[in-house]
Amino acid sequence: MRVVTVLLTAGCVATVVGLMPSVWAAAPAPAASAPAETLKSPADFVSIKDPAARSVALFTEAGKVINSPRCMNCHPVQRAPTQGDDRHPHNPPMVAGQSGHGPVGLPCAACHGPANVQTWGQDIKSIPGDPKWALAPAEMAWQGKSLGAICAQIKDPARNGGRSLAEIHHHMAEDHLVGWAWSPGDGRVPAPGTQVRFGELVQAWIDTGAKCPKA
């Protein structure tokens, strides 16, 4: 374990040191992030008369957020985060540890602070951050699963950490760390739409029976 911790620490230091020349250089004006994909509103689905079919359509629309790199990078089945819009392995190598905040000796907070930090680097334009920065719990490990399978897991208390649908909605619609997905820092494409619209879609999905797409 000590060797792993040393290697992980060295990797984090190497990453930060590699960014230092770019950070200390004359800072150009931050480049604008690519425009985010939009989300339809619940009202766009009222023409679907069958409540079950409308529920599936609502969750499919909300799935644009759930399947985005901004969410999936922190919901890995392997308990190791990915990063970037291409979901490549985290560099330096990182694992969830016992609490989802990283292994002993290298917590997530060693590199990630309470807010995004601009670097003006060529490859890494900003270091993401939030006061609650951590991997999602194992009960919300989604990478590699179909949208239907994710949906079934989300609404099943036996597999979602004992959460009710109301608690799931509160998390998705109001949680500050979830909200980071729409303000992810320079160099990252935000999640589609807004957190408010995402919350509306999730609530409408619940109100129409919380039906899931086919797995």
C-alpha positions as CSV (number, residue, x, y, z in Angstrom):
1,M,0.0,0.0,0.0
2,R,2.9,2.3,0.8
3,V,4.4,1.9,-2.6
4,V,1.1,2.6,-4.3
5,T,0.6,5.7,-2.2
6,V,4.1,6.9,-3.1
7,L,3.5,6.3,-6.8
8,L,0.2,8.1,-6.7
9,T,1.6,11.0,-4.8
10,A,4.5,11.2,-7.3
11,G,2.0,11.2,-10.2
12,C,0.0,14.0,-8.7
13,V,3.1,16.1,-8.0
14,A,4.3,15.4,-11.6
15,T,1.0,16.6,-13.0
16,V,1.0,19.8,-11.0
17,V,4.7,20.5,-11.7
18,G,4.0,19.9,-15.4
19,L,1.3,22.5,-15.4
20,M,3.4,25.1,-13.4
21,P,5.2,26.7,-16.4
22,S,1.8,27.3,-18.1
23,V,0.3,28.7,-15.0
24,W,3.2,31.1,-14.4
25,A,3.2,32.2,-18.0
26,A,1.4,35.3,-19.1
27,A,-2.2,34.3,-18.9
28,P,-4.3,34.6,-22.1
29,A,-8.0,35.3,-21.9
30,P,-9.8,32.0,-21.0
31,A,-11.2,30.3,-24.1
32,A,-14.9,29.9,-24.1
33,S,-16.2,26.3,-23.5
34,A,-18.0,24.6,-26.3
35,P,-21.8,25.2,-26.2
36,A,-23.7,22.6,-24.2
37,E,-26.3,20.4,-25.8
38,T,-29.8,21.5,-24.9
39,L,-32.5,19.6,-23.1
40,K,-36.2,19.4,-23.9
41,S,-38.7,20.4,-21.2
42,P,-41.4,18.1,-19.8
43,A,-43.9,20.1,-21.8
44,D,-42.4,18.8,-25.0
45,F,-43.6,15.3,-24.1
46,V,-47.3,16.0,-23.3
47,S,-48.3,14.9,-26.8
48,I,-47.3,11.3,-25.8
49,K,-50.7,10.2,-24.3
50,D,-49.6,6.9,-22.8
51,P,-48.1,7.8,-19.4
52,A,-45.7,4.8,-19.5
53,A,-44.4,5.8,-22.9
54,R,-44.1,9.4,-21.8
55,S,-42.2,8.3,-18.7
56,V,-39.7,6.4,-20.8
57,A,-39.2,9.4,-23.1
58,L,-38.7,11.7,-20.2
59,F,-36.0,9.5,-18.7
60,T,-34.3,9.1,-22.1
61,E,-34.1,12.9,-22.4
62,A,-32.7,13.1,-18.8
63,G,-30.3,10.4,-19.9
64,K,-28.4,12.9,-22.0
65,V,-27.1,14.3,-18.7
66,I,-26.6,11.0,-17.0
67,N,-24.6,9.6,-19.9
68,S,-22.6,12.8,-20.4
69,P,-18.8,12.7,-19.5
70,R,-19.5,15.2,-16.7
71,C,-21.5,12.6,-14.8
72,M,-20.0,9.3,-16.1
73,N,-16.4,10.2,-15.2
74,C,-17.4,10.2,-11.5
75,H,-19.7,7.1,-11.7
76,P,-17.3,4.3,-12.6
77,V,-18.1,0.7,-12.0
78,Q,-14.3,0.0,-11.7
79,R,-14.1,2.5,-8.7
80,A,-11.5,4.4,-10.5
81,P,-12.4,7.8,-12.0
82,T,-12.0,8.7,-15.7
83,Q,-11.6,12.2,-17.0
84,G,-12.0,14.4,-20.0
85,D,-14.7,14.4,-22.7
86,D,-13.2,11.1,-24.0
87,R,-13.4,9.5,-20.5
88,H,-9.7,8.4,-20.5
89,P,-8.2,7.0,-17.3
90,H,-7.5,9.5,-14.5
91,N,-3.9,10.8,-14.6
92,P,-2.3,10.3,-12.1
93,P,-3.8,6.8,-11.4
94,M,-6.5,7.1,-8.8
95,V,-8.9,4.8,-6.9
96,A,-11.9,5.5,-4.8
97,G,-10.5,4.2,-1.5
98,Q,-12.8,3.3,1.4
99,S,-14.9,6.5,1.3
100,G,-14.8,7.6,-2.4
101,H,-12.4,10.4,-1.5
102,G,-9.2,8.6,-2.7
103,P,-6.7,6.2,-1.0
104,V,-4.9,6.8,2.2
105,G,-2.1,9.2,1.6
106,L,-3.6,10.8,-1.5
107,P,-7.2,12.0,-1.0
108,C,-9.0,13.7,-3.9
109,A,-8.5,17.0,-2.0
110,A,-4.7,16.7,-2.7
111,C,-5.4,18.0,-6.2
112,H,-9.0,19.1,-6.2
113,G,-10.0,22.1,-4.1
114,P,-13.4,23.6,-3.4
115,A,-13.6,25.3,-6.8
116,N,-12.3,25.0,-10.3
117,V,-8.8,26.4,-10.8
118,Q,-7.7,27.9,-14.1
119,T,-4.3,26.6,-15.3
120,W,-4.0,28.1,-18.8
121,G,-2.2,24.9,-19.8
122,Q,-2.2,23.4,-23.3
123,D,-3.7,20.1,-22.4
124,I,-5.3,20.7,-19.0
125,K,-7.0,24.1,-19.0
126,S,-8.4,23.9,-15.5
127,I,-8.4,21.6,-12.5
128,P,-12.0,20.8,-11.4
129,G,-13.1,21.3,-7.9
130,D,-16.1,21.4,-5.5
131,P,-16.4,21.3,-1.7
132,K,-17.8,17.8,-1.9
133,W,-15.4,16.5,-4.7
134,A,-15.5,12.7,-4.6
135,L,-16.5,9.6,-6.6
136,A,-20.1,8.6,-6.6
137,P,-20.9,5.8,-4.1
138,A,-20.7,2.2,-5.5
139,E,-24.5,2.1,-5.4
140,M,-24.4,4.6,-8.2
141,A,-21.7,3.0,-10.4
142,W,-23.0,3.4,-13.9
143,Q,-20.2,3.4,-16.5
144,G,-20.7,0.7,-19.2
145,K,-24.3,0.1,-18.4
146,S,-27.2,0.7,-20.7
147,L,-29.6,3.6,-19.9
148,G,-32.3,1.1,-19.1
149,A,-30.1,-0.7,-16.6
150,I,-29.1,2.6,-15.0
151,C,-32.7,3.6,-14.7
152,A,-33.6,0.3,-13.0
153,Q,-30.7,0.8,-10.6
154,I,-31.6,4.4,-9.8
155,K,-35.1,3.6,-8.7
156,D,-34.4,0.4,-6.8
157,P,-33.7,1.1,-3.1
158,A,-32.0,-2.3,-2.8
159,R,-29.4,-1.1,-5.3
160,N,-29.3,2.7,-4.9
161,G,-28.3,2.9,-1.3
162,G,-31.8,2.8,0.1
163,R,-32.9,6.1,-1.5
164,S,-36.5,7.0,-2.3
165,L,-37.4,8.5,-5.6
166,A,-37.9,11.9,-3.8
167,E,-34.4,11.6,-2.5
168,I,-33.1,10.8,-6.0
169,H,-34.8,13.8,-7.4
170,H,-33.4,16.1,-4.6
171,H,-29.9,14.8,-5.4
172,M,-30.2,15.3,-9.1
173,A,-32.0,18.7,-9.0
174,E,-30.3,20.4,-6.1
175,D,-27.0,18.8,-5.1
176,H,-24.1,21.2,-5.5
177,L,-21.7,18.6,-6.8
178,V,-24.2,17.5,-9.4
179,G,-24.6,21.1,-10.3
180,W,-20.8,21.3,-11.1
181,A,-21.6,19.4,-14.3
182,W,-23.0,22.6,-15.8
183,S,-20.0,24.7,-14.7
184,P,-17.1,22.3,-15.1
185,G,-14.3,24.7,-15.8
186,D,-12.5,25.7,-19.0
187,G,-11.6,22.8,-21.3
188,R,-14.7,20.7,-20.6
189,V,-18.1,20.6,-22.3
190,P,-20.9,21.2,-19.8
191,A,-23.6,18.7,-19.3
192,P,-26.6,19.3,-21.6
193,G,-29.2,21.9,-20.6
194,T,-29.3,23.1,-17.0
195,Q,-29.6,21.5,-13.6
196,V,-33.1,23.1,-13.2
197,R,-34.3,21.5,-16.5
198,F,-32.7,18.2,-15.6
199,G,-34.6,18.3,-12.2
200,E,-37.8,19.0,-14.0
201,L,-37.4,16.0,-16.3
202,V,-36.6,13.7,-13.4
203,Q,-39.6,14.9,-11.5
204,A,-41.9,14.5,-14.5
205,W,-40.4,11.0,-15.0
206,I,-41.3,10.1,-11.4
207,D,-44.8,11.6,-11.8
208,T,-45.5,9.4,-14.8
209,G,-44.6,6.2,-13.0
210,A,-40.8,6.2,-13.2
211,K,-40.8,3.8,-16.2
212,C,-37.5,2.7,-17.7
213,P,-36.2,2.2,-21.2
214,K,-35.5,-1.3,-22.2
215,A,-32.2,-2.5,-20.9
